[in-house]
């Protein structure tokens, strides 16, 4: 079993970017340019490593390899994105790796790319890249290739050695459990559960009981063996169930207009552990968005746009407008889910103003965009 934190360290220590791994300060698949560049690198790494895994490490400074981290990113639908834009798409996963020196909520992203052994190519145009384009890695650069397209196995032995050096052991697992419970989450209710005598899952959060159901907020869930964060949120609530073979999470998102708020089930994630030392994560979107009268939503949508215009001009907001600003991310999301396609662009446009003006609203906006991304790629 590979300890992903050790794997990241070994990748960064091995060499600069090369034909089997890339590093990024961040990735942005919410915008067309960022999505196109990400797909280009995935395509190039898959073609350059037809018989072994290749990796993208996210949250690292390019010049000095300093680990600075990124926000927790739980886009379980990233495979759907790759399938939509690439022919012969590789298997791809995005994992959030805990590093003790990073602030709470910050992680290092690890993208694992596994080729299917066939030539991967762009299926259709995106940004400035044309459908049919094939990319390979040349050193640290992903380059297009129009002729002599042959998959060559040149990294299998090197990658196997790096992965072997990142194998887990009992000491690292025990240290991880103790650190999770006693240090990182000493102020929260914490639990752990061992599955199949070798997988250890820890979770912590504020716990509340409604009738016979237990819910958690401020939740952190981690697969200790691999140092992988399975879930992290400062806002949303979840429920947790488990048996001897699996661990399941149901995430809820709070939505509504004004004071009329309720929780809606968003996604169910089930981790199934097997006797052979492997596990499988299955996610299912179970979200049914609330529906509202379009006249009411037109009024709210225009009011939101007016608030952003005032922030852009630097105008002073009234107390009632400040309260409306707190609801702006969720109401933009409701508008989008009810057919206001342009609400997505307004959410992206509002990011810079909310980040500067109100941190609470900015955090809510990031959560709303995360929900939108999940719905979009399902």
Residue frames as qw, qx, qy, qz and C-alpha x, y, z in Angstrom:
[[0.000, 0.889, 0.458, 0.000, 0.00, 0.00, 0.00],
 [0.462, 0.373, 0.001, 0.805, 1.47, 3.34, -1.06],
 [0.252, -0.700, -0.350, 0.569, 1.72, 6.23, 1.38],
 [0.425, 0.770, 0.327, 0.346, 0.81, 9.11, -0.93],
 [0.199, -0.969, 0.124, 0.077, 2.61, 11.73, 1.16],
 [0.607, -0.443, 0.530, 0.393, 5.85, 9.75, 0.81],
 [0.631, 0.427, 0.531, 0.371, 5.12, 9.36, -2.89],
 [0.183, 0.966, 0.125, 0.131, 4.82, 13.14, -3.35],
 [0.394, -0.826, 0.350, 0.199, 8.09, 13.65, -1.45],
 [0.684, -0.142, 0.601, 0.388, 9.85, 11.04, -3.59],
 [0.524, 0.684, 0.412, 0.296, 8.54, 12.58, -6.80],
 [0.018, 0.997, -0.043, 0.055, 9.73, 16.04, -5.79],
 [0.506, -0.690, 0.471, 0.215, 13.11, 14.70, -4.66],
 [0.833, 0.160, 0.462, 0.257, 13.68, 12.51, -7.70],
 [0.418, 0.121, 0.398, 0.807, 14.15, 15.20, -10.31],
 [0.244, 0.301, 0.010, -0.922, 12.62, 18.26, -11.86],
 [0.734, 0.396, 0.259, -0.488, 9.51, 17.82, -13.99],
 [0.117, -0.332, 0.841, 0.410, 10.02, 15.09, -16.58],
 [0.411, 0.035, -0.667, -0.620, 8.17, 12.66, -18.81],
 [0.437, -0.324, -0.839, -0.027, 6.36, 10.86, -15.94],
 [0.281, -0.683, -0.562, 0.373, 5.45, 13.69, -13.61],
 [0.140, 0.592, 0.152, 0.779, 4.49, 17.35, -13.69],
 [0.288, -0.457, -0.568, 0.621, 3.97, 19.89, -10.92],
 [0.001, -0.658, -0.378, -0.652, 1.61, 22.83, -10.75],
 [0.014, -0.119, 0.430, -0.895, 1.02, 25.72, -8.37],
 [0.494, 0.286, 0.569, -0.592, -2.68, 25.15, -8.97],
 [0.092, 0.191, 0.803, 0.557, -5.09, 23.93, -11.64],
 [0.346, 0.338, 0.291, -0.825, -8.32, 25.60, -12.68],
 [0.118, 0.183, 0.891, 0.397, -10.70, 23.36, -14.60],
 [0.172, 0.675, 0.576, -0.428, -13.54, 25.81, -14.04],
 [0.254, 0.784, -0.134, -0.550, -12.34, 28.02, -16.91],
 [0.863, 0.500, 0.026, -0.074, -11.82, 26.99, -20.54],
 [0.368, 0.754, -0.518, 0.167, -8.10, 27.81, -20.66],
 [0.349, -0.503, 0.723, -0.320, -7.32, 25.98, -17.42],
 [0.867, 0.101, 0.414, -0.259, -9.40, 22.99, -18.47],
 [0.765, 0.620, -0.170, -0.025, -7.64, 22.82, -21.86],
 [0.170, 0.708, -0.646, 0.232, -4.15, 22.97, -20.34],
 [0.590, -0.314, 0.667, -0.329, -5.03, 20.30, -17.79],
 [0.903, 0.291, 0.258, -0.181, -6.36, 17.97, -20.51],
 [0.560, 0.729, -0.390, 0.055, -3.23, 18.60, -22.61],
 [0.095, -0.602, 0.743, -0.274, -0.96, 17.53, -19.74],
 [0.761, -0.072, 0.563, -0.314, -3.10, 14.46, -18.96],
 [0.849, 0.515, 0.006, -0.121, -2.96, 13.43, -22.62],
 [0.386, 0.743, -0.527, 0.147, 0.80, 13.96, -22.83],
 [0.322, -0.490, 0.747, -0.314, 1.59, 12.05, -19.63],
 [0.858, 0.099, 0.420, -0.278, -0.66, 9.14, -20.63],
 [0.794, 0.594, -0.126, -0.022, 1.03, 8.84, -24.04],
 [0.245, 0.726, -0.592, 0.251, 4.52, 9.13, -22.58],
 [0.217, -0.315, 0.844, -0.378, 3.86, 6.40, -19.97],
 [0.690, 0.003, -0.446, -0.570, 1.81, 3.62, -21.56],
 [0.745, -0.081, -0.660, 0.052, 2.82, 0.95, -19.01],
 [0.427, -0.229, -0.590, 0.646, 3.11, 2.79, -15.70],
 [0.131, -0.873, -0.438, 0.172, 1.43, 5.51, -13.68],
 [0.355, 0.337, -0.024, 0.872, 2.28, 9.15, -14.23],
 [0.325, -0.649, -0.545, 0.420, 1.54, 12.00, -11.85],
 [0.109, 0.664, 0.062, 0.737, 0.73, 15.69, -11.50],
 [0.436, -0.399, -0.547, 0.592, 1.54, 17.25, -8.12],
 [0.028, -0.747, -0.307, -0.589, -0.59, 20.33, -7.37],
 [0.491, -0.862, -0.103, -0.073, 0.27, 22.96, -4.76],
 [0.760, -0.316, 0.143, 0.550, 4.03, 23.21, -5.28],
 [0.090, 0.893, -0.182, -0.402, 6.10, 26.23, -6.32],
 [0.856, 0.513, -0.022, 0.067, 7.73, 25.58, -9.68],
 [0.333, 0.799, -0.422, 0.270, 11.13, 27.14, -8.99],
 [0.022, -0.535, 0.729, -0.427, 12.08, 25.77, -5.55],
 [0.527, -0.151, -0.832, -0.089, 9.66, 22.85, -4.97],
 [0.119, -0.084, 0.577, -0.804, 8.24, 24.62, -1.90],
 [0.179, -0.432, -0.876, -0.121, 5.03, 22.95, -0.76],
 [0.131, -0.069, 0.159, -0.976, 2.44, 25.72, -0.41],
 [0.203, 0.334, 0.876, -0.282, -0.77, 23.70, -0.80],
 [0.251, -0.193, -0.451, -0.834, -4.14, 24.31, -2.40],
 [0.609, -0.117, 0.288, -0.730, -7.75, 24.15, -1.23],
 [0.458, 0.047, 0.881, -0.109, -9.30, 20.72, -0.72],
 [0.447, 0.322, -0.425, -0.718, -10.67, 19.61, -4.10],
 [0.483, 0.023, 0.848, -0.218, -13.22, 16.79, -4.15],
 [0.580, 0.426, -0.257, -0.645, -14.18, 16.70, -7.80],
 [0.607, -0.082, 0.789, -0.048, -15.14, 13.03, -7.97],
 [0.702, 0.607, 0.347, -0.134, -16.34, 13.61, -11.55],
 [0.037, -0.755, 0.467, 0.459, -12.93, 14.45, -12.97],
 [0.411, -0.036, 0.858, 0.304, -12.93, 11.13, -14.86],
 [0.434, 0.690, 0.574, -0.082, -16.13, 12.27, -16.61],
 [0.126, 0.901, -0.151, -0.387, -14.33, 15.42, -17.79],
 [0.218, -0.484, 0.752, 0.391, -11.44, 13.41, -19.21],
 [0.455, 0.261, 0.844, 0.115, -13.82, 10.93, -20.88],
 [0.371, 0.811, 0.374, -0.255, -15.72, 13.80, -22.52],
 [0.195, 0.911, -0.235, -0.276, -12.68, 15.43, -24.15],
 [0.092, -0.586, 0.776, 0.212, -10.18, 12.62, -24.81],
 [0.889, 0.213, -0.314, -0.258, -10.17, 9.59, -27.09],
 [0.803, 0.035, -0.521, 0.287, -8.71, 6.50, -25.38],
 [0.262, -0.805, 0.213, -0.488, -8.87, 8.37, -22.05],
 [0.393, 0.211, -0.794, 0.413, -6.63, 7.17, -19.21],
 [0.565, -0.634, -0.525, 0.063, -7.92, 6.30, -15.76],
 [0.210, 0.490, -0.233, 0.813, -7.48, 9.35, -13.59],
 [0.528, -0.666, -0.509, 0.134, -7.87, 10.17, -9.91],
 [0.091, 0.668, -0.218, 0.706, -7.39, 13.32, -7.86],
 [0.693, -0.459, -0.506, 0.231, -6.41, 12.82, -4.22],
 [0.144, -0.883, 0.130, -0.427, -5.93, 15.37, -1.42],
 [0.774, 0.019, -0.474, 0.420, -2.74, 14.67, 0.51],
 [0.470, -0.877, -0.087, -0.041, -2.31, 15.92, 4.07],
 [0.600, 0.343, -0.341, 0.637, 0.99, 17.66, 4.92],
 [0.494, -0.613, -0.494, 0.369, 1.45, 18.68, 8.59],
 [0.337, -0.248, -0.035, 0.908, 3.11, 22.02, 7.83],
 [0.039, -0.363, -0.492, -0.790, 0.15, 23.30, 5.79],
 [0.322, -0.066, 0.331, -0.884, -2.69, 25.40, 7.30],
 [0.421, 0.267, 0.810, -0.309, -6.02, 23.72, 8.06],
 [0.595, 0.657, 0.313, -0.341, -7.95, 23.04, 4.88],
 [0.356, 0.762, -0.467, -0.273, -4.85, 23.18, 2.66],
 [0.883, -0.082, 0.456, 0.076, -3.53, 20.03, 1.03],
 [0.023, -0.470, 0.674, 0.569, -1.32, 18.90, -1.83],
 [0.821, 0.355, 0.109, -0.435, -3.25, 17.56, -4.83],
 [0.292, -0.339, 0.843, 0.300, -2.02, 14.35, -6.43],
 [0.755, 0.424, -0.064, -0.495, -3.36, 13.47, -9.88],
 [0.481, -0.247, 0.822, 0.179, -2.64, 9.84, -10.84],
 [0.622, 0.521, -0.229, -0.537, -2.87, 9.01, -14.56],
 [0.568, -0.155, 0.803, 0.092, -2.99, 5.39, -15.79],
 [0.351, 0.393, -0.524, -0.669, -2.84, 4.87, -19.55],
 [0.868, 0.138, 0.356, -0.316, -4.95, 2.18, -21.22],
 [0.623, -0.189, 0.637, 0.412, -2.01, 1.43, -23.54],
 [0.485, 0.603, 0.519, 0.364, -3.50, 3.19, -26.58],
 [0.287, 0.179, 0.084, 0.937, -2.74, 6.58, -28.12],
 [0.059, -0.717, -0.552, 0.422, -4.68, 9.29, -26.27],
 [0.221, 0.231, 0.332, 0.888, -5.86, 12.32, -28.28],
 [0.237, 0.263, 0.284, -0.891, -8.15, 15.31, -27.95],
 [0.327, 0.437, 0.837, 0.050, -11.64, 14.35, -29.09],
 [0.199, 0.845, 0.431, 0.246, -12.81, 17.89, -29.91],
 [0.298, 0.566, -0.108, 0.761, -11.64, 21.48, -29.99],
 [0.498, -0.781, -0.335, 0.173, -11.05, 23.27, -26.71],
 [0.273, -0.823, 0.131, 0.481, -9.49, 26.71, -26.28],
 [0.295, 0.763, -0.427, -0.386, -6.62, 26.89, -28.82],
 [0.269, -0.267, 0.915, 0.137, -6.16, 23.13, -29.16],
 [0.599, 0.217, -0.398, -0.660, -7.76, 21.26, -32.05],
 [0.890, -0.059, 0.338, -0.301, -9.64, 17.99, -31.95],
 [0.923, 0.357, -0.096, 0.105, -7.43, 15.10, -32.97],
 [0.159, 0.796, -0.499, 0.304, -4.27, 16.62, -31.46],
 [0.920, -0.209, -0.277, 0.180, -1.88, 14.17, -29.79],
 [0.099, -0.884, 0.358, -0.283, 0.55, 15.32, -27.08],
 [0.875, -0.051, -0.354, 0.325, 3.72, 13.80, -25.63],
 [0.459, -0.864, 0.100, 0.182, 6.12, 14.90, -22.90],
 [0.694, 0.494, -0.194, 0.487, 9.49, 16.24, -24.02],
 [0.299, 0.191, -0.500, 0.790, 11.37, 16.79, -20.80],
 [0.005, 0.359, 0.631, -0.687, 9.15, 19.04, -18.69],
 [0.326, 0.313, -0.129, -0.883, 7.00, 20.29, -21.61],
 [0.578, 0.361, 0.721, -0.125, 3.85, 18.79, -23.12],
 [0.079, 0.443, -0.462, -0.765, 4.26, 19.07, -26.90],
 [0.798, 0.400, 0.176, -0.414, 1.96, 18.21, -29.84],
 [0.315, -0.314, 0.811, 0.381, 3.09, 15.48, -32.21],
 [0.643, 0.467, -0.026, -0.607, 1.71, 15.12, -35.74],
 [0.789, 0.399, -0.445, -0.144, 3.75, 12.18, -37.09],
 [0.501, 0.270, -0.764, 0.305, 5.65, 9.11, -35.90],
 [0.567, -0.458, 0.259, -0.634, 3.15, 8.64, -33.06],
 [0.741, 0.025, -0.668, 0.062, 4.44, 5.55, -31.26],
 [0.636, -0.709, 0.113, -0.284, 3.99, 4.76, -27.57],
 [0.595, 0.395, -0.608, 0.346, 7.31, 3.93, -25.92],
 [0.766, -0.618, -0.175, -0.021, 7.86, 2.41, -22.48],
 [0.511, 0.521, -0.379, 0.569, 10.86, 4.21, -20.97],
 [0.187, -0.566, 0.375, -0.710, 9.84, 4.96, -17.35],
 [0.827, -0.329, -0.367, -0.270, 8.40, 1.75, -15.89],
 [0.747, -0.070, -0.477, 0.459, 11.48, 0.81, -13.86],
 [0.172, 0.262, -0.279, 0.907, 12.00, 4.35, -12.52],
 [0.518, -0.397, -0.074, -0.754, 8.37, 4.81, -11.49],
 [0.854, -0.255, -0.447, -0.067, 8.26, 1.34, -9.89],
 [0.575, 0.045, -0.474, 0.666, 11.30, 2.24, -7.77],
 [0.109, -0.308, 0.168, -0.930, 9.76, 5.53, -6.63],
 [0.709, -0.352, -0.226, -0.567, 6.48, 3.81, -5.72],
 [0.813, -0.130, -0.529, 0.208, 8.34, 1.06, -3.85],
 [0.358, 0.133, -0.429, 0.819, 10.14, 3.65, -1.72],
 [0.335, -0.278, 0.075, -0.897, 6.74, 5.12, -0.79],
 [0.601, -0.272, -0.737, -0.144, 5.34, 1.89, 0.69],
 [0.482, -0.671, 0.101, -0.554, 3.59, 2.31, 4.03],
 [0.471, 0.084, -0.807, 0.346, 4.51, 0.71, 7.37],
 [0.475, -0.614, -0.625, 0.079, 2.93, 0.25, 10.82],
 [0.391, -0.369, -0.255, 0.804, 4.87, 3.13, 12.41],
 [0.013, -0.069, -0.274, -0.959, 3.66, 5.66, 9.84],
 [0.391, -0.473, -0.652, -0.445, 0.08, 4.44, 10.22],
 [0.510, -0.570, -0.547, 0.340, 0.12, 4.65, 14.04],
 [0.280, -0.240, -0.073, 0.927, 1.77, 8.08, 13.94],
 [0.123, -0.254, -0.461, -0.842, -0.93, 9.22, 11.52],
 [0.457, -0.582, -0.648, -0.179, -3.79, 8.09, 13.79],
 [0.487, -0.518, -0.393, 0.583, -2.28, 9.71, 16.89],
 [0.187, -0.093, 0.123, 0.970, -1.56, 12.95, 15.06],
 [0.220, -0.410, -0.579, -0.670, -5.10, 13.08, 13.62],
 [0.517, -0.632, -0.572, -0.076, -6.85, 12.56, 16.97],
 [0.576, -0.570, -0.291, 0.508, -4.52, 14.24, 19.49],
 [0.345, -0.292, 0.128, 0.883, -3.02, 17.12, 17.52],
 [0.009, 0.153, 0.492, 0.857, -4.97, 18.16, 14.45],
 [0.454, -0.442, -0.458, -0.623, -8.47, 17.63, 15.87],
 [0.282, -0.085, -0.765, 0.573, -8.14, 17.72, 19.64],
 [0.249, 0.125, 0.292, -0.915, -11.12, 20.13, 19.83],
 [0.659, 0.096, -0.333, -0.668, -13.48, 17.86, 17.87],
 [0.833, -0.117, 0.475, -0.257, -15.10, 14.47, 18.40],
 [0.311, 0.563, -0.706, -0.297, -12.82, 11.98, 16.65],
 [0.909, -0.030, 0.357, -0.214, -13.22, 8.32, 15.69],
 [0.169, 0.518, -0.766, -0.343, -11.28, 5.65, 13.88],
 [0.903, 0.099, 0.294, -0.296, -12.21, 2.33, 12.29],
 [0.170, -0.446, 0.817, 0.324, -10.03, -0.49, 10.96],
 [0.831, 0.355, 0.033, -0.428, -11.24, -2.32, 7.86],
 [0.919, 0.332, -0.211, 0.029, -9.97, -5.71, 6.66],
 [0.822, -0.456, 0.011, 0.342, -7.24, -5.60, 9.34],
 [0.628, -0.023, 0.192, 0.754, -5.19, -3.08, 7.37],
 [0.107, 0.569, 0.278, 0.767, -7.14, 0.03, 6.30],
 [0.271, -0.476, -0.539, 0.639, -7.54, 2.76, 8.92],
 [0.024, 0.652, 0.369, 0.662, -10.12, 5.52, 8.45],
 [0.247, -0.355, -0.488, 0.758, -10.20, 8.46, 10.88],
 [0.012, -0.644, -0.429, -0.634, -12.93, 11.11, 11.01],
 [0.251, -0.344, -0.473, 0.771, -13.60, 14.17, 13.16],
 [0.070, -0.456, -0.379, -0.802, -16.25, 16.87, 13.34],
 [0.321, -0.070, 0.421, -0.845, -18.93, 18.60, 15.36],
 [0.162, -0.198, -0.953, -0.159, -21.58, 15.99, 16.03],
 [0.432, 0.009, 0.280, -0.857, -25.32, 16.51, 16.41],
 [0.094, 0.191, 0.976, 0.036, -28.24, 14.10, 16.64],
 [0.468, 0.088, -0.083, -0.875, -31.58, 14.69, 14.93],
 [0.907, -0.045, -0.037, -0.417, -34.11, 12.02, 15.91],
 [0.924, -0.223, 0.290, 0.114, -32.18, 8.78, 15.27],
 [0.734, 0.562, 0.014, 0.380, -29.71, 10.25, 12.77],
 [0.538, -0.643, 0.086, 0.539, -26.21, 11.57, 13.58],
 [0.526, 0.800, 0.095, 0.273, -24.77, 14.40, 11.45],
 [0.644, -0.381, 0.031, 0.663, -21.34, 16.00, 11.38],
 [0.307, 0.941, 0.039, 0.138, -20.16, 19.49, 10.46],
 [0.072, -0.855, 0.513, 0.002, -16.59, 20.86, 10.23],
 [0.970, -0.040, 0.234, -0.044, -15.78, 17.41, 8.94],
 [0.179, 0.692, -0.682, -0.154, -12.37, 15.93, 8.18],
 [0.957, -0.020, 0.264, -0.122, -12.12, 12.30, 6.99],
 [0.174, 0.744, -0.628, -0.149, -8.80, 10.67, 6.17],
 [0.987, 0.074, -0.138, 0.031, -7.55, 7.30, 4.96],
 [0.440, -0.819, 0.353, 0.104, -4.51, 7.19, 7.23],
 [0.844, -0.063, 0.423, 0.323, -2.61, 4.45, 5.40],
 [0.579, 0.456, 0.350, 0.579, -2.24, 6.63, 2.34],
 [0.216, -0.402, -0.154, 0.876, -2.40, 10.08, 4.00],
 [0.011, -0.315, -0.585, -0.747, -5.36, 10.88, 1.73],
 [0.279, 0.213, 0.412, -0.841, -8.13, 13.25, 2.78],
 [0.128, 0.358, 0.888, 0.258, -11.41, 11.68, 1.69],
 [0.088, -0.804, -0.478, -0.343, -13.58, 14.65, 2.68],
 [0.342, -0.260, -0.321, 0.844, -13.10, 18.11, 4.18],
 [0.039, -0.665, -0.416, -0.620, -15.59, 20.94, 4.65],
 [0.124, -0.024, -0.465, 0.876, -15.96, 23.88, 6.99],
 [0.408, 0.016, 0.000, -0.913, -19.63, 24.38, 6.06],
 [0.689, -0.034, -0.491, -0.532, -21.61, 21.41, 4.78],
 [0.629, -0.310, 0.585, -0.407, -23.03, 18.60, 6.87],
 [0.516, 0.250, -0.776, -0.262, -22.66, 14.88, 6.26],
 [0.851, -0.304, 0.266, -0.335, -23.88, 11.58, 7.65],
 [0.178, 0.520, -0.835, -0.024, -21.59, 8.57, 8.07],
 [0.927, -0.124, 0.182, -0.303, -22.38, 4.86, 8.00],
 [0.250, 0.556, -0.790, -0.063, -20.07, 1.85, 7.92],
 [0.965, -0.167, 0.057, -0.195, -19.98, -1.92, 8.22],
 [0.757, -0.417, 0.417, 0.281, -17.15, -4.45, 8.23],
 [0.683, 0.225, 0.487, 0.497, -16.50, -4.00, 4.51],
 [0.280, 0.588, 0.331, 0.683, -17.29, -0.39, 3.64],
 [0.200, -0.477, -0.320, 0.794, -17.39, 3.24, 4.78],
 [0.191, 0.616, 0.586, 0.491, -20.07, 5.55, 3.34],
 [0.113, -0.335, -0.202, 0.913, -20.60, 9.31, 3.37],
 [0.175, 0.726, 0.595, 0.296, -23.71, 11.22, 2.37],
 [0.249, -0.112, -0.071, 0.959, -23.04, 14.94, 1.85],
 [0.072, 0.799, 0.594, -0.062, -25.80, 17.52, 2.30],
 [0.272, 0.178, 0.113, 0.939, -25.86, 21.05, 0.92],
 [0.016, 0.618, 0.548, -0.563, -27.87, 23.89, 2.45],
 [0.105, 0.210, 0.477, 0.847, -29.97, 25.83, -0.05],
 [0.023, -0.722, -0.675, 0.151, -32.92, 28.20, 0.01],
 [0.147, 0.622, 0.183, 0.747, -34.09, 31.77, -0.45],
 [0.296, -0.676, 0.161, -0.656, -33.72, 34.13, 2.50],
 [0.383, -0.409, 0.677, -0.477, -34.47, 32.51, 5.84],
 [0.919, 0.103, 0.157, -0.348, -36.19, 29.55, 4.19],
 [0.222, 0.597, -0.768, -0.065, -33.27, 27.12, 4.16],
 [0.931, -0.156, 0.246, -0.219, -33.11, 23.33, 4.13],
 [0.279, -0.513, 0.772, 0.250, -30.55, 20.59, 3.59],
 [0.842, 0.405, -0.112, -0.339, -30.59, 18.59, 0.34],
 [0.820, -0.220, 0.467, 0.248, -28.69, 15.30, -0.15],
 [0.276, 0.802, -0.362, -0.387, -25.95, 16.02, -2.69],
 [0.594, 0.477, -0.643, -0.079, -23.69, 13.01, -3.13],
 [0.886, -0.382, 0.234, -0.122, -23.12, 9.58, -1.68],
 [0.372, 0.646, -0.665, 0.051, -19.57, 8.21, -1.58],
 [0.936, -0.285, 0.151, -0.144, -18.94, 4.57, -0.67],
 [0.157, 0.664, -0.731, 0.017, -15.46, 3.15, -0.08],
 [0.978, -0.075, -0.029, -0.193, -15.44, -0.65, -0.42],
 [0.165, -0.682, 0.712, -0.029, -12.44, -2.43, 1.11],
 [0.904, 0.203, -0.316, -0.204, -11.34, -5.81, -0.23],
 [0.879, -0.430, 0.189, 0.084, -9.44, -8.73, 1.29],
 [0.834, 0.276, 0.092, 0.468, -6.65, -8.46, -1.28],
 [0.470, -0.424, -0.050, 0.772, -5.44, -5.10, 0.08],
 [0.116, 0.226, 0.393, 0.884, -7.26, -2.88, -2.41],
 [0.153, 0.557, 0.584, -0.570, -10.24, -0.56, -2.18],
 [0.170, 0.405, 0.587, 0.680, -12.67, 1.08, -4.56],
 [0.075, 0.384, 0.343, -0.854, -14.40, 4.45, -4.22],
 [0.091, 0.478, 0.741, 0.463, -17.82, 4.80, -5.82],
 [0.062, 0.290, 0.266, -0.917, -19.61, 8.14, -5.90],
 [0.070, 0.530, 0.783, 0.319, -23.22, 8.75, -6.83],
 [0.098, -0.095, 0.041, -0.990, -24.87, 12.13, -7.28],
 [0.112, -0.485, -0.864, 0.074, -28.24, 11.99, -5.47],
 [0.029, -0.320, -0.192, 0.927, -29.07, 15.69, -5.77],
 [0.133, 0.658, 0.673, 0.310, -32.51, 16.94, -6.79],
 [0.186, 0.072, -0.105, 0.974, -32.30, 20.76, -7.01],
 [0.132, 0.580, 0.605, -0.530, -35.13, 22.87, -5.57],
 [0.210, 0.455, 0.554, 0.665, -37.41, 24.58, -8.08],
 [0.048, -0.534, -0.363, 0.762, -38.65, 28.17, -7.71],
 [0.386, 0.828, 0.394, -0.103, -40.87, 30.61, -9.59],
 [0.632, 0.280, 0.199, 0.694, -38.87, 32.20, -12.42],
 [0.005, -0.862, -0.147, -0.486, -40.24, 35.71, -11.74],
 [0.630, -0.772, 0.065, 0.040, -38.94, 35.51, -8.18],
 [0.810, -0.176, 0.237, 0.507, -35.57, 34.27, -9.43],
 [0.429, 0.640, 0.202, 0.605, -35.31, 37.06, -12.03],
 [0.265, -0.919, -0.011, -0.290, -35.73, 39.58, -9.22],
 [0.757, -0.587, 0.209, 0.195, -33.09, 37.87, -7.06],
 [0.782, 0.181, 0.254, 0.539, -30.69, 37.41, -9.97],
 [0.257, 0.774, 0.119, 0.566, -30.86, 41.12, -10.91],
 [0.470, -0.866, 0.073, -0.154, -30.46, 42.12, -7.26],
 [0.846, -0.315, 0.220, 0.369, -27.32, 39.96, -7.03],
 [0.613, 0.448, 0.213, 0.615, -25.90, 41.57, -10.16],
 [0.058, -0.903, -0.055, -0.423, -26.58, 45.02, -8.67],
 [0.694, -0.701, 0.136, 0.094, -24.70, 44.06, -5.50],
 [0.804, -0.026, 0.251, 0.539, -21.64, 42.96, -7.50],
 [0.353, 0.713, 0.185, 0.577, -21.78, 46.24, -9.46],
 [0.343, -0.913, 0.030, -0.216, -21.72, 48.20, -6.18],
 [0.796, -0.469, 0.231, 0.305, -18.71, 46.22, -4.97],
 [0.695, 0.337, 0.265, 0.577, -16.98, 46.83, -8.29],
 [0.127, 0.820, 0.095, 0.550, -17.52, 50.59, -7.91],
 [0.392, 0.077, -0.559, 0.727, -16.39, 50.50, -4.27],
 [0.384, -0.518, -0.130, -0.753, -19.76, 51.80, -3.05],
 [0.180, -0.200, 0.748, -0.606, -20.81, 51.39, 0.57],
 [0.402, -0.268, -0.822, -0.301, -23.34, 48.60, 1.19],
 [0.535, -0.462, 0.109, -0.699, -26.36, 49.02, 3.43],
 [0.387, -0.285, 0.805, -0.348, -26.84, 46.55, 6.34],
 [0.814, 0.267, 0.372, -0.356, -29.62, 44.76, 4.42],
 [0.671, 0.649, -0.333, -0.129, -27.36, 44.51, 1.35],
 [0.008, -0.556, 0.810, -0.186, -24.59, 42.99, 3.47],
 [0.633, -0.023, 0.689, -0.353, -27.06, 40.34, 4.57],
 [0.804, 0.521, 0.075, -0.277, -28.07, 39.73, 0.95],
 [0.338, 0.712, -0.615, -0.040, -24.39, 39.40, 0.06],
 [0.362, -0.340, 0.839, -0.221, -24.09, 36.45, 2.46],
 [0.722, 0.280, 0.580, -0.253, -26.88, 34.69, 0.55],
 [0.426, 0.701, -0.310, -0.481, -25.53, 35.66, -2.89],
 [0.031, 0.383, -0.895, -0.229, -23.51, 32.45, -3.59],
 [0.297, 0.192, 0.923, -0.153, -26.39, 30.09, -2.81],
 [0.474, 0.648, 0.353, -0.481, -28.98, 32.20, -4.66],
 [0.305, 0.627, -0.540, -0.472, -26.74, 32.40, -7.75],
 [0.087, -0.167, 0.978, 0.085, -26.44, 28.61, -7.52],
 [0.412, 0.428, 0.723, -0.352, -30.23, 28.22, -7.27],
 [0.431, 0.704, -0.068, -0.561, -30.63, 30.49, -10.30],
 [0.171, 0.478, -0.784, -0.356, -28.19, 28.35, -12.32],
 [0.182, 0.046, 0.979, -0.083, -29.95, 25.13, -11.29],
 [0.399, 0.593, 0.592, -0.373, -33.22, 26.65, -12.48],
 [0.611, 0.588, 0.448, 0.282, -32.03, 27.47, -15.97],
 [0.057, 0.989, -0.103, -0.094, -30.12, 30.79, -15.56],
 [0.902, 0.183, -0.014, 0.390, -26.99, 29.60, -17.39],
 [0.320, 0.725, -0.165, 0.587, -25.31, 33.02, -17.16],
 [0.609, -0.764, 0.083, -0.195, -25.30, 32.75, -13.35],
 [0.912, -0.132, 0.045, 0.385, -22.14, 30.60, -13.61],
 [0.503, 0.498, 0.000, 0.707, -20.26, 33.46, -15.30],
 [0.259, -0.811, 0.023, -0.524, -21.50, 35.88, -12.65],
 [0.845, -0.531, 0.024, 0.060, -20.23, 33.58, -9.89],
 [0.797, 0.094, 0.039, 0.595, -16.79, 33.47, -11.49],
 [0.218, 0.679, 0.052, 0.699, -16.84, 37.25, -11.97],
 [0.488, -0.797, -0.045, -0.354, -17.80, 37.82, -8.33],
 [0.879, -0.184, -0.281, 0.337, -14.87, 35.85, -6.88],
 [0.483, 0.267, -0.205, 0.808, -12.35, 38.70, -6.77],
 [0.231, -0.570, 0.003, -0.788, -14.81, 41.16, -5.21],
 [0.804, -0.508, -0.182, -0.248, -16.08, 38.77, -2.54],
 [0.825, -0.035, -0.303, 0.476, -12.55, 37.67, -1.64],
 [0.283, 0.336, -0.187, 0.878, -11.62, 41.30, -0.99],
 [0.356, -0.477, -0.028, -0.803, -14.85, 42.38, 0.72],
 [0.727, -0.348, 0.298, -0.512, -16.15, 39.46, 2.81],
 [0.062, 0.384, -0.921, -0.023, -14.30, 36.22, 3.57],
 [0.483, 0.140, 0.775, -0.383, -17.45, 34.41, 4.73],
 [0.669, 0.587, 0.126, -0.438, -19.25, 35.13, 1.47],
 [0.348, 0.642, -0.641, -0.238, -16.13, 34.16, -0.49],
 [0.191, -0.211, 0.949, -0.131, -15.93, 30.79, 1.28],
 [0.593, 0.369, 0.581, -0.418, -19.62, 30.22, 0.55],
 [0.558, 0.676, -0.225, -0.426, -19.00, 31.07, -3.11],
 [0.132, 0.479, -0.860, -0.118, -16.24, 28.46, -3.36],
 [0.377, 0.069, 0.882, -0.272, -18.59, 25.86, -1.87],
 [0.613, 0.558, 0.279, -0.485, -21.34, 26.85, -4.34],
 [0.440, 0.653, -0.514, -0.340, -18.94, 26.53, -7.31],
 [0.113, -0.286, 0.950, -0.052, -17.86, 23.12, -6.01],
 [0.535, 0.309, 0.697, -0.364, -21.48, 21.94, -5.97],
 [0.564, 0.681, -0.048, -0.464, -22.04, 23.37, -9.45],
 [0.204, 0.570, -0.761, -0.233, -18.97, 21.54, -10.78],
 [0.307, -0.053, 0.938, -0.153, -20.21, 18.23, -9.38],
 [0.581, 0.506, 0.486, -0.412, -23.62, 18.67, -10.95],
 [0.421, 0.725, -0.299, -0.455, -22.16, 19.77, -14.29],
 [0.257, 0.494, -0.811, -0.181, -19.88, 16.76, -14.79],
 [0.490, -0.021, 0.814, -0.311, -22.29, 14.10, -13.52]]
